Amino acid sequence: LICLFKTRKDARSAVLVVLAGNGASQTTDSPTSFPYCQKSFARQSCACFWATMSMATGNCKCSYTVGLVGLSAFGFLLSLYTSYVELRAEQDRSYQALCDISERISCTKVFTSSYGRGFGIAGKVFGEGSFLNVPNGFYGIFYYFLVAACSFSDHLRIARVNSYLILLSNGLSLYLAYLLYFILEDLCIVCVTTYAVNLISLILALQKIQILVREEQVMRAINTAKKAK
């Protein structure tokens, strides 16, 4: 615990507050003040406990950040590859990508379909010539860059915004998976991998939010303990 407390000044302060509260409760002889000291000490002990838990999970928060950034980088590369394959296939109809295994397992077939641009929505709503009707990979490049940038922050609000973005991408993944299986009747390895990246990212983002919420509770408990002292 000593090693853990050295990583954060507030945690050391919480220990000192608890020790001070313990001393106060032991040296208080007045029957009328004893219940207050006991109540204060319990509150301070709770702050110390949560501070300890926060220190123990500090590395977990870092690992979630690294995981989110790593997955975003992987998704970024997948989006680059998706855009390259689609643009290359449009120029050369005989082009076959590495992910084209068979007639039923072909990513080129999916990327060059009407759903490969603007998710099949932008062209119908804004017109085929709209600047929004671009390859889906272009949206992915911007999205994964934004998620990676937000993942570096440990602010709770930014983490929540990031989780909303990732949740939106998972909803879009369900829509694209439906198109892939029922409409196009194809299996796109790159697409399925992207869906998996989005799902795992959502899990990590929610776990990170839980840790950030816990840390916020820790800081409130420490401040309450200091005021009680």
Phi and psi restraints in degrees (value plus and minus 20) as a CYANA .aco file:
   2 ILE   PHI     -80.4   -40.4
   2 ILE   PSI     -62.9   -22.9
   3 CYS   PHI     -83.0   -43.0
   3 CYS   PSI     -57.2   -17.2
   4 LEU   PHI     -89.5   -49.5
   4 LEU   PSI     -61.0   -21.0
   5 PHE   PHI     -87.8   -47.8
   5 PHE   PSI     -47.0    -7.0
   6 LYS   PHI     -86.9   -46.9
   6 LYS   PSI     -36.7     3.3
   7 THR   PHI    -103.0   -63.0
   7 THR   PSI     -28.7    11.3
   8 ARG   PHI    -170.1  -130.1
   8 ARG   PSI     108.8   148.8
   9 LYS   PHI     -85.0   -45.0
   9 LYS   PSI     -57.8   -17.8
  10 ASP   PHI     -84.3   -44.3
  10 ASP   PSI     -54.0   -14.0
  11 ALA   PHI     -87.3   -47.3
  11 ALA   PSI     -59.6   -19.6
  12 ARG   PHI     -84.9   -44.9
  12 ARG   PSI     -58.1   -18.1
  13 SER   PHI     -82.8   -42.8
  13 SER   PSI     -58.2   -18.2
  14 ALA   PHI     -83.4   -43.4
  14 ALA   PSI     -58.9   -18.9
  15 VAL   PHI     -84.9   -44.9
  15 VAL   PSI     -62.8   -22.8
  16 LEU   PHI     -83.6   -43.6
  16 LEU   PSI     -58.0   -18.0
  17 VAL   PHI     -84.1   -44.1
  17 VAL   PSI     -62.0   -22.0
  18 VAL   PHI     -84.0   -44.0
  18 VAL   PSI     -63.3   -23.3
  19 LEU   PHI     -83.0   -43.0
  19 LEU   PSI     -60.4   -20.4
  20 ALA   PHI     -84.5   -44.5
  20 ALA   PSI     -61.3   -21.3
  21 GLY   PHI     -85.6   -45.6
  21 GLY   PSI     -56.8   -16.8
  22 ASN   PHI     -85.0   -45.0
  22 ASN   PSI     -62.7   -22.7
  23 GLY   PHI     -85.0   -45.0
  23 GLY   PSI     -58.7   -18.7
  24 ALA   PHI     -85.1   -45.1
  24 ALA   PSI     -59.3   -19.3
  25 SER   PHI     -91.2   -51.2
  25 SER   PSI     -50.2   -10.2
  26 GLN   PHI     -99.1   -59.1
  26 GLN   PSI     -50.2   -10.2
  27 THR   PHI    -114.0   -74.0
  27 THR   PSI     -23.2    16.8
  28 THR   PHI    -104.1   -64.1
  28 THR   PSI     101.4   141.4
  29 ASP   PHI    -122.8   -82.8
  29 ASP   PSI     -36.3     3.7
  30 SER   PHI     -93.4   -53.4
  30 SER   PSI     105.9   145.9
  31 PRO   PHI     -82.6   -42.6
  31 PRO   PSI     -50.0   -10.0
  32 THR   PHI     -95.3   -55.3
  32 THR   PSI     -50.6   -10.6
  33 SER   PHI    -110.7   -70.7
  33 SER   PSI     -35.0     5.0
  34 PHE   PHI     -80.6   -40.6
  34 PHE   PSI     -65.2   -25.2
  35 PRO   PHI     -80.0   -40.0
  35 PRO   PSI     -57.8   -17.8
  36 TYR   PHI     -85.0   -45.0
  36 TYR   PSI     -62.2   -22.2
  37 CYS   PHI     -84.0   -44.0
  37 CYS   PSI     -58.8   -18.8
  38 GLN   PHI     -84.2   -44.2
  38 GLN   PSI     -62.6   -22.6
  39 LYS   PHI     -85.5   -45.5
  39 LYS   PSI     -62.5   -22.5
  40 SER   PHI     -84.4   -44.4
  40 SER   PSI     -61.6   -21.6
  41 PHE   PHI     -85.1   -45.1
  41 PHE   PSI     -58.8   -18.8
  42 ALA   PHI     -83.8   -43.8
  42 ALA   PSI     -59.9   -19.9
  43 ARG   PHI     -86.8   -46.8
  43 ARG   PSI     -59.8   -19.8
  44 GLN   PHI     -89.1   -49.1
  44 GLN   PSI     -58.8   -18.8
  45 SER   PHI     -83.3   -43.3
  45 SER   PSI     -58.6   -18.6
  46 CYS   PHI     -82.7   -42.7
  46 CYS   PSI     -60.8   -20.8
  47 ALA   PHI     -82.3   -42.3
  47 ALA   PSI     -61.9   -21.9
  48 CYS   PHI     -84.3   -44.3
  48 CYS   PSI     -61.0   -21.0
  49 PHE   PHI     -81.6   -41.6
  49 PHE   PSI     -67.7   -27.7
  50 TRP   PHI     -89.1   -49.1
  50 TRP   PSI     -49.9    -9.9
  51 ALA   PHI     -85.0   -45.0
  51 ALA   PSI     -60.7   -20.7
  52 THR   PHI     -83.2   -43.2
  52 THR   PSI     -63.7   -23.7
  53 MET   PHI     -83.1   -43.1
  53 MET   PSI     -56.8   -16.8
  54 SER   PHI     -84.1   -44.1
  54 SER   PSI     -60.6   -20.6
  55 MET   PHI     -85.5   -45.5
  55 MET   PSI     -57.3   -17.3
  56 ALA   PHI     -88.4   -48.4
  56 ALA   PSI     -48.3    -8.3
  57 THR   PHI    -119.1   -79.1
  57 THR   PSI     -15.0    25.0
  58 GLY   PHI     -80.6   -40.6
  58 GLY   PSI     -63.1   -23.1
  59 ASN   PHI     -87.0   -47.0
  59 ASN   PSI     -49.6    -9.6
  60 CYS   PHI     -84.1   -44.1
  60 CYS   PSI     -61.7   -21.7
  61 LYS   PHI     -80.7   -40.7
  61 LYS   PSI     -61.7   -21.7
  62 CYS   PHI     -84.5   -44.5
  62 CYS   PSI     -59.3   -19.3
  63 SER   PHI     -87.3   -47.3
  63 SER   PSI     -55.2   -15.2
  64 TYR   PHI     -86.3   -46.3
  64 TYR   PSI     -59.1   -19.1
  65 THR   PHI     -83.3   -43.3
  65 THR   PSI     -66.7   -26.7
  66 VAL   PHI     -81.6   -41.6
  66 VAL   PSI     -60.6   -20.6
  67 GLY   PHI     -83.5   -43.5
  67 GLY   PSI     -63.4   -23.4
  68 LEU   PHI     -85.2   -45.2
  68 LEU   PSI     -62.4   -22.4
  69 VAL   PHI     -86.5   -46.5
  69 VAL   PSI     -61.1   -21.1
  70 GLY   PHI     -83.7   -43.7
  70 GLY   PSI     -63.8   -23.8
  71 LEU   PHI     -85.5   -45.5
  71 LEU   PSI     -57.8   -17.8
  72 SER   PHI     -85.2   -45.2
  72 SER   PSI     -58.9   -18.9
  73 ALA   PHI     -84.3   -44.3
  73 ALA   PSI     -60.4   -20.4
  74 PHE   PHI     -85.6   -45.6
  74 PHE   PSI     -64.0   -24.0
  75 GLY   PHI     -83.7   -43.7
  75 GLY   PSI     -54.7   -14.7
  76 PHE   PHI     -81.8   -41.8
  76 PHE   PSI     -64.3   -24.3
  77 LEU   PHI     -86.3   -46.3
  77 LEU   PSI     -59.1   -19.1
  78 LEU   PHI     -82.5   -42.5
  78 LEU   PSI     -59.6   -19.6
  79 SER   PHI     -86.9   -46.9
  79 SER   PSI     -59.1   -19.1
  80 LEU   PHI     -81.2   -41.2
  80 LEU   PSI     -64.2   -24.2
  81 TYR   PHI     -85.3   -45.3
  81 TYR   PSI     -60.7   -20.7
  82 THR   PHI     -79.4   -39.4
  82 THR   PSI     -66.2   -26.2
  83 SER   PHI     -84.1   -44.1
  83 SER   PSI     -60.4   -20.4
  84 TYR   PHI     -83.4   -43.4
  84 TYR   PSI     -66.0   -26.0
  85 VAL   PHI     -82.5   -42.5
  85 VAL   PSI     -63.8   -23.8
  86 GLU   PHI     -84.9   -44.9
  86 GLU   PSI     -66.0   -26.0
  87 LEU   PHI     -86.3   -46.3
  87 LEU   PSI     -57.5   -17.5
  88 ARG   PHI     -88.2   -48.2
  88 ARG   PSI     -59.6   -19.6
  89 ALA   PHI     -88.2   -48.2
  89 ALA   PSI     -52.0   -12.0
  90 GLU   PHI     -88.4   -48.4
  90 GLU   PSI     -51.9   -11.9
  91 GLN   PHI    -102.1   -62.1
  91 GLN   PSI     -53.3   -13.3
  92 ASP   PHI    -151.2  -111.2
  92 ASP   PSI      85.0   125.0
  93 ARG   PHI     -86.4   -46.4
  93 ARG   PSI     -42.0    -2.0
  94 SER   PHI    -108.9   -68.9
  94 SER   PSI     -18.0    22.0
  95 TYR   PHI     -89.3   -49.3
  95 TYR   PSI     116.6   156.6
  96 GLN   PHI    -144.5  -104.5
  96 GLN   PSI     104.7   144.7
  97 ALA   PHI    -102.8   -62.8
  97 ALA   PSI     147.5   187.5
  98 LEU   PHI     -84.6   -44.6
  98 LEU   PSI     -45.3    -5.3
  99 CYS   PHI    -107.3   -67.3
  99 CYS   PSI     -16.4    23.6
 100 ASP   PHI    -109.6   -69.6
 100 ASP   PSI      78.1   118.1
 101 ILE   PHI    -115.5   -75.5
 101 ILE   PSI     -63.0   -23.0
 102 SER   PHI    -170.6  -130.6
 102 SER   PSI    -195.0  -155.0
 103 GLU   PHI     -87.0   -47.0
 103 GLU   PSI     -53.3   -13.3
 104 ARG   PHI    -112.8   -72.8
 104 ARG   PSI     -30.8     9.2
 105 ILE   PHI    -142.8  -102.8
 105 ILE   PSI      63.1   103.1
 106 SER   PHI    -163.4  -123.4
 106 SER   PSI     100.2   140.2
 107 CYS   PHI    -100.8   -60.8
 107 CYS   PSI     -49.1    -9.1
 108 THR   PHI     -82.1   -42.1
 108 THR   PSI     -58.9   -18.9
 109 LYS   PHI     -80.5   -40.5
 109 LYS   PSI     -58.1   -18.1
 110 VAL   PHI     -95.1   -55.1
 110 VAL   PSI     -64.8   -24.8
 111 PHE   PHI     -84.7   -44.7
 111 PHE   PSI     -53.7   -13.7
 112 THR   PHI    -111.2   -71.2
 112 THR   PSI     -18.0    22.0
 113 SER   PHI     -97.0   -57.0
 113 SER   PSI     153.8   193.8
 114 SER   PHI     -86.5   -46.5
 114 SER   PSI     -38.3     1.7
 115 TYR   PHI    -108.8   -68.8
 115 TYR   PSI     -22.7    17.3
 116 GLY   PHI    -101.8   -61.8
 116 GLY   PSI     -27.6    12.4
 117 ARG   PHI    -143.8  -103.8
 117 ARG   PSI     108.4   148.4
 118 GLY   PHI      37.6    77.6
 118 GLY   PSI       4.0    44.0
 119 PHE   PHI      38.1    78.1
 119 PHE   PSI       2.5    42.5
 120 GLY   PHI      54.1    94.1
 120 GLY   PSI     -11.0    29.0
 121 ILE   PHI    -134.2   -94.2
 121 ILE   PSI     -65.7   -25.7
 122 ALA   PHI     -79.3   -39.3
 122 ALA   PSI     -60.3   -20.3
 123 GLY   PHI     -85.0   -45.0
 123 GLY   PSI     -56.7   -16.7
 124 LYS   PHI     -95.5   -55.5
 124 LYS   PSI     -52.6   -12.6
 125 VAL   PHI    -106.8   -66.8
 125 VAL   PSI     -66.9   -26.9
 126 PHE   PHI    -124.9   -84.9
 126 PHE   PSI     -26.7    13.3
 127 GLY   PHI      81.8   121.8
 127 GLY   PSI     132.9   172.9
 128 GLU   PHI     -85.1   -45.1
 128 GLU   PSI     -47.6    -7.6
 129 GLY   PHI    -109.6   -69.6
 129 GLY   PSI     -14.6    25.4
 130 SER   PHI     -88.7   -48.7
 130 SER   PSI     128.4   168.4
 131 PHE   PHI     -89.2   -49.2
 131 PHE   PSI     -34.9     5.1
 132 LEU   PHI    -102.2   -62.2
 132 LEU   PSI     -37.0     3.0
 133 ASN   PHI    -107.3   -67.3
 133 ASN   PSI      45.0    85.0
 134 VAL   PHI    -129.9   -89.9
 134 VAL   PSI     146.1   186.1
 135 PRO   PHI     -74.0   -34.0
 135 PRO   PSI     122.9   162.9
 136 ASN   PHI     -76.7   -36.7
 136 ASN   PSI     -50.4   -10.4
 137 GLY   PHI     -81.2   -41.2
 137 GLY   PSI     -50.5   -10.5
 138 PHE   PHI     -84.4   -44.4
 138 PHE   PSI     -61.3   -21.3
 139 TYR   PHI     -83.8   -43.8
 139 TYR   PSI     -59.8   -19.8
 140 GLY   PHI     -83.2   -43.2
 140 GLY   PSI     -59.4   -19.4
 141 ILE   PHI     -79.9   -39.9
 141 ILE   PSI     -67.8   -27.8
 142 PHE   PHI     -86.4   -46.4
 142 PHE   PSI     -62.5   -22.5
 143 TYR   PHI     -83.4   -43.4
 143 TYR   PSI     -70.3   -30.3
 144 TYR   PHI     -87.8   -47.8
 144 TYR   PSI     -51.7   -11.7
 145 PHE   PHI     -85.0   -45.0
 145 PHE   PSI     -62.1   -22.1
 146 LEU   PHI     -86.2   -46.2
 146 LEU   PSI     -62.6   -22.6
 147 VAL   PHI     -84.0   -44.0
 147 VAL   PSI     -62.1   -22.1
 148 ALA   PHI     -82.4   -42.4
 148 ALA   PSI     -61.6   -21.6
 149 ALA   PHI     -84.6   -44.6
 149 ALA   PSI     -62.8   -22.8
 150 CYS   PHI     -89.2   -49.2
 150 CYS   PSI     -49.4    -9.4
 151 SER   PHI     -87.6   -47.6
 151 SER   PSI     -43.3    -3.3
 152 PHE   PHI     -91.9   -51.9
 152 PHE   PSI     -40.2    -0.2
 153 SER   PHI    -104.1   -64.1
 153 SER   PSI     123.3   163.3
 154 ASP   PHI    -126.8   -86.8
 154 ASP   PSI      -7.1    32.9
 155 HIS   PHI     -97.1   -57.1
 155 HIS   PSI     115.3   155.3
 156 LEU   PHI     -82.8   -42.8
 156 LEU   PSI     -59.7   -19.7
 157 ARG   PHI     -84.3   -44.3
 157 ARG   PSI     -64.2   -24.2
 158 ILE   PHI     -85.8   -45.8
 158 ILE   PSI     -58.5   -18.5
 159 ALA   PHI     -82.9   -42.9
 159 ALA   PSI     -57.1   -17.1
 160 ARG   PHI     -90.1   -50.1
 160 ARG   PSI     -61.4   -21.4
 161 VAL   PHI     -80.4   -40.4
 161 VAL   PSI     -60.9   -20.9
 162 ASN   PHI     -82.0   -42.0
 162 ASN   PSI     -60.9   -20.9
 163 SER   PHI     -86.6   -46.6
 163 SER   PSI     -54.0   -14.0
 164 TYR   PHI     -86.0   -46.0
 164 TYR   PSI     -60.3   -20.3
 165 LEU   PHI     -82.3   -42.3
 165 LEU   PSI     -64.4   -24.4
 166 ILE   PHI     -87.5   -47.5
 166 ILE   PSI     -57.6   -17.6
 167 LEU   PHI     -83.1   -43.1
 167 LEU   PSI     -60.5   -20.5
 168 LEU   PHI     -82.6   -42.6
 168 LEU   PSI     -59.8   -19.8
 169 SER   PHI     -85.9   -45.9
 169 SER   PSI     -53.1   -13.1
 170 ASN   PHI     -90.8   -50.8
 170 ASN   PSI     -55.5   -15.5
 171 GLY   PHI     -83.5   -43.5
 171 GLY   PSI     -59.4   -19.4
 172 LEU   PHI     -87.7   -47.7
 172 LEU   PSI     -53.6   -13.6
 173 SER   PHI     -83.8   -43.8
 173 SER   PSI     -59.5   -19.5
 174 LEU   PHI     -83.1   -43.1
 174 LEU   PSI     -61.6   -21.6
 175 TYR   PHI     -82.3   -42.3
 175 TYR   PSI     -66.7   -26.7
 176 LEU   PHI     -88.8   -48.8
 176 LEU   PSI     -55.0   -15.0
 177 ALA   PHI     -85.1   -45.1
 177 ALA   PSI     -57.8   -17.8
 178 TYR   PHI     -82.2   -42.2
 178 TYR   PSI     -66.0   -26.0
 179 LEU   PHI     -82.2   -42.2
 179 LEU   PSI     -60.8   -20.8
 180 LEU   PHI     -83.7   -43.7
 180 LEU   PSI     -63.6   -23.6
 181 TYR   PHI    -105.9   -65.9
 181 TYR   PSI     -63.2   -23.2
 182 PHE   PHI    -115.9   -75.9
 182 PHE   PSI     -52.8   -12.8
 183 ILE   PHI    -113.7   -73.7
 183 ILE   PSI     -77.1   -37.1
 184 LEU   PHI    -101.3   -61.3
 184 LEU   PSI     -41.8    -1.8
 185 GLU   PHI      31.0    71.0
 185 GLU   PSI      33.4    73.4
 186 ASP   PHI    -159.3  -119.3
 186 ASP   PSI     139.9   179.9
 187 LEU   PHI    -137.9   -97.9
 187 LEU   PSI      91.0   131.0
 188 CYS   PHI    -123.7   -83.7
 188 CYS   PSI      92.8   132.8
 189 ILE   PHI     -83.3   -43.3
 189 ILE   PSI     -62.8   -22.8
 190 VAL   PHI     -83.5   -43.5
 190 VAL   PSI     -60.3   -20.3
 191 CYS   PHI     -83.9   -43.9
 191 CYS   PSI     -67.6   -27.6
 192 VAL   PHI     -83.2   -43.2
 192 VAL   PSI     -59.0   -19.0
 193 THR   PHI     -82.4   -42.4
 193 THR   PSI     -59.3   -19.3
 194 THR   PHI     -84.2   -44.2
 194 THR   PSI     -60.0   -20.0
 195 TYR   PHI     -81.2   -41.2
 195 TYR   PSI     -61.7   -21.7
 196 ALA   PHI     -84.6   -44.6
 196 ALA   PSI     -60.9   -20.9
 197 VAL   PHI     -80.3   -40.3
 197 VAL   PSI     -63.4   -23.4
 198 ASN   PHI     -85.7   -45.7
 198 ASN   PSI     -59.9   -19.9
 199 LEU   PHI     -87.4   -47.4
 199 LEU   PSI     -66.5   -26.5
 200 ILE   PHI     -84.5   -44.5
 200 ILE   PSI     -57.3   -17.3
 201 SER   PHI     -82.3   -42.3
 201 SER   PSI     -58.5   -18.5
 202 LEU   PHI     -84.1   -44.1
 202 LEU   PSI     -62.2   -22.2
 203 ILE   PHI     -82.0   -42.0
 203 ILE   PSI     -66.4   -26.4
 204 LEU   PHI     -84.8   -44.8
 204 LEU   PSI     -59.9   -19.9
 205 ALA   PHI     -83.7   -43.7
 205 ALA   PSI     -61.3   -21.3
 206 LEU   PHI     -88.1   -48.1
 206 LEU   PSI     -57.8   -17.8
 207 GLN   PHI     -84.5   -44.5
 207 GLN   PSI     -60.7   -20.7
 208 LYS   PHI     -85.1   -45.1
 208 LYS   PSI     -58.2   -18.2
 209 ILE   PHI     -82.6   -42.6
 209 ILE   PSI     -60.9   -20.9
 210 GLN   PHI     -79.1   -39.1
 210 GLN   PSI     -61.6   -21.6
 211 ILE   PHI     -87.4   -47.4
 211 ILE   PSI     -62.0   -22.0
 212 LEU   PHI     -85.2   -45.2
 212 LEU   PSI     -58.4   -18.4
 213 VAL   PHI     -84.0   -44.0
 213 VAL   PSI     -61.5   -21.5
 214 ARG   PHI     -83.7   -43.7
 214 ARG   PSI     -60.8   -20.8
 215 GLU   PHI     -85.3   -45.3
 215 GLU   PSI     -56.9   -16.9
 216 GLU   PHI     -84.7   -44.7
 216 GLU   PSI     -58.6   -18.6
 217 GLN   PHI     -85.7   -45.7
 217 GLN   PSI     -55.7   -15.7
 218 VAL   PHI     -82.0   -42.0
 218 VAL   PSI     -67.9   -27.9
 219 MET   PHI     -83.3   -43.3
 219 MET   PSI     -57.4   -17.4
 220 ARG   PHI     -86.4   -46.4
 220 ARG   PSI     -60.3   -20.3
 221 ALA   PHI     -85.6   -45.6
 221 ALA   PSI     -59.6   -19.6
 222 ILE   PHI     -85.0   -45.0
 222 ILE   PSI     -64.3   -24.3
 223 ASN   PHI     -83.6   -43.6
 223 ASN   PSI     -58.5   -18.5
 224 THR   PHI     -84.5   -44.5
 224 THR   PSI     -60.0   -20.0
 225 ALA   PHI     -85.5   -45.5
 225 ALA   PSI     -59.3   -19.3
 226 LYS   PHI     -85.8   -45.8
 226 LYS   PSI     -60.4   -20.4
 227 LYS   PHI     -87.0   -47.0
 227 LYS   PSI     -57.2   -17.2
 228 ALA   PHI     -85.4   -45.4
 228 ALA   PSI     -53.3   -13.3
